[in-house]
């Protein structure tokens, strides 16, 4: 791992996931355990989920990535909301 401490590496990866235009994710948690990195959270598409793994592998190619991020389907409402 190129970073000195797991906390520093996790913070660096979290920042990269927030700043990379492919991901732009603020809600994904990064956890490091030895030479394994776990991504946890939810995103809006499978493509975005795959990009998370790509970004981490580009920055820390020696780590094994476990992408446990779920995909939440976001759809427009099918009916109008009634306000009283």
Protein Blocks (a to p, Z undefined) as FASTA:
>chain_A
ZZfbfklmmmmmmmmmmmpmklopakbccddehjaccdedddfbfklmmmmmmmmmmmmm
mbccddfbdcddddddfbdcddZZ
